């Protein structure tokens, strides 16, 4: 069993973000069924701590006060949990739930199974979104957009709700639909440029393409621990 913090308030003191932006909020997407892992991914140990603790640390390292978007009540010991809009609707439902309840304009979403993402990447993406005012901001590696992490303007919520109502649950297609509804394109920020300029740096020196390793299976978990055996901050 992973060691839990004594209380939520104690955990916030330990990981509290000194640079919290009042107009930005962070959310860990942790409502998946984890079928390929064989157990709840959020509580799987990585570098000595559960993945949920790593994801929350990354968001706090980016100056965000995070919550968990997902219906896993066992995670309430780590941070506030926002329940999904409905069962088996996928991560888009968790995103909609977070956008509905957030008071911040800018919402940063990080899946629990991306433990190698550095906090500096989230900071760079958030800063880019705030400067450009674009509704959907994604990282791109080798010219290919990554679905997560993503920075969203809360104004995309109506378009996302329409996607769910139409039975379309794909996140990337929802991002495109929302941007189009606001007469924009999805913004793709080249991670290599951020890394070369020093705006996004991995603490273990991993190349950018490695940051996006999804930990979906026990083999993925072993690879992630080989690549970065220390907690990411």
N, C-alpha and C positions, 0 to 999 in steps of 0.2 A: 504493500500500500504506500502511495506517495505521502510524504509528510505535508500536512496542511498547515497554513499559517494559523496562529492562535486566534486571530480575529481578522475581519475584513479591515477594520481601522488600523490594526497593526501592520497588515500587509501594505496598506496605502502609505504608511509612514516609511516602510522599508523601500518601496519602489516609487514613491511619489515623484511626480514630474515637476521640476522646478520651473519649467518654461511653459506651463500649460497655456494654450491659446484659448481664450473664452469663446471664440467663434469656430472652433474645430473640436471634433470628438473622434475617438478611436473605438473600433469594435473588432472583436475576434469572432470569426465565423466558426462555430463549433457544434452545429446541429446535425452533422452527418451520422450515418449509421455505422460507418467503419467496418463494412463487411470484409474488405480485403485484409485489414489488419487483424480481424478476429476478436477485437475488443475495442472499447472506446478509445479512439486515438487521443483525445484530449488528455487522458490520464496515463498514457504510455510514457515511460521514463525516457528522457533524452538528456545526456550529459548530467545525470543525477537528479533531474527534476522533471515533472510532467510537462508535456508539450504546452498545455494551457498556460503554465507559469512562464514559459519562454515567450509565447506570443504576447502575453500581457507586458512582459518586461520590454520587448521590442517597441510596443506602442508607447509605453511610458518613456522610453529612451528618446522617442521622437517628440516628447513634450505633450503627450496626450493623456487624458484621464480616461482609461478604457472601461468598456463594459463587454459582456459576452452576448452575442446574438445567437441564440439557440435554446432549445428546450431541455437541456440537461441540468436538472435540478442539483445534481451532485457537484456542479461547478460553482455553486453559490458561495462556497467558502473562499473562492479566489477573487471574485469580482461580481458586481451585479449582473444578473442574467435576464435578458429580454426574451420572452417566449416567442416562438415563431407564430405566424398568422394561422398556420394550420399544419397538420401532420403530412409528411412525405411530399412537401412542396419544394424541397431543395433549398439551396442557399439564397436564391432570390427572395424567398419569403422571409428569411432572416434579415436580409438587407432592408426589405420594406418595413419590417417591424422596427428596426433601429432608426430608419429615417422618420418614421411616424412619431417616435417618442423623443427624438433628439431635438434640442433647442439650438444646436449649432448649425451654421450654414454648411460647413464643410465636414464631411464624414469620411473617415479613412477606414477601409475594411481590409483585414488581414486574416486569411484562413489559418486555422490552428496547425495545419500540416505543412507550413512553410517556415521551418525553424531557422533557416540560414539567411533569411532576409535581414539586412542590417537596418538599424533605426535611421541611419542617415539617408537611406533611400526613401523612406516614408517622409522624412522632413523635406527632401528635395521635391518629391511629387506634390506634397501639400503646398509648398511655396510656389511651385509652378502654377498650380490651380488657382491660388489666390491672386497671383499677378495677372494671369490671363483671363480669369473669370470663366473658364471653360467648365462645362457641367460634368464631364467625365474625363478623368486623367489616368492613363495607364502607363506602365513601363513597357519598353520594347527591347528585345535582345536579338541581335543579328538581324534586325529588320522585321521581327515578328512580335506582334503585340502579345503581352501576357494578360490574362484575365484578372489576375490579382498579383500584388495588392492594387487597390483602386481608390482614388479620391473622387467623391461624388458631391455635387451641389444638391442640397436637400430638395431643390425644386424638381428633381427628376422623379420624385415619388409618384405623381399621377400617371406618368408613362409606364412606370414599372407595374403599377396596379393594373393597368390595362393589359399588359403582357400576361400577368397571372390570370386575370379573368378570361383571357382567350386561350388559356391552357398552355401558354408558352413559358417554360420555366428556365430557359437558358440564360445565364447571366450576360455573356458577351453580346448576344443578340438583343437583350434588353438594354444594354449600354448603348448600342447603336441606335435603337429605336428612340431612346430618351434624348440622345444628342440631336437626332434628326428632328424630333418634335420641337426642340428649342432652336432649330435652324443652325445647328453646329455640326461639326464632325467630332468623333472621339479623338481626344488628344493622346498621341503616343510619344512618350519621352524616351529617347535612346539612352539606355543605361550605360552603355560604353562611354558616351559623352560625359555623363555625370561622374563616372569613375575616373576618367582621364583628367577632368577638371578638379577632382578632389571633393566634389559635392556629395558623393556617395562612396563610402569606403567600407570594405568588410574588415572587421577586427582581426580575422585570421588570414587576410590577404587572398581570399578566394577570388578567382575570376568571376566576372559578372554572370556568366551563364550558369554557374553552379549555385547561385543564390536561389534559384527557382526550383530546386529539387523538391518535389512533392513526396512527403512521407506517408505513403498509402499502405505499404506492406512492411513486414519485419525486415525484408532485405533492404528496402529503402531506408529504414531506420538505421540499420548497420552502416550503410554507406554515408548517411548524414553524420553519424558519429565519427567515422573515419576522416571525413572532410573537415569537420569543425567540432572537436571534442569539448569545447568550452561554451558556456552560455553566451548568447549573442546580446549585445547591448548597443 
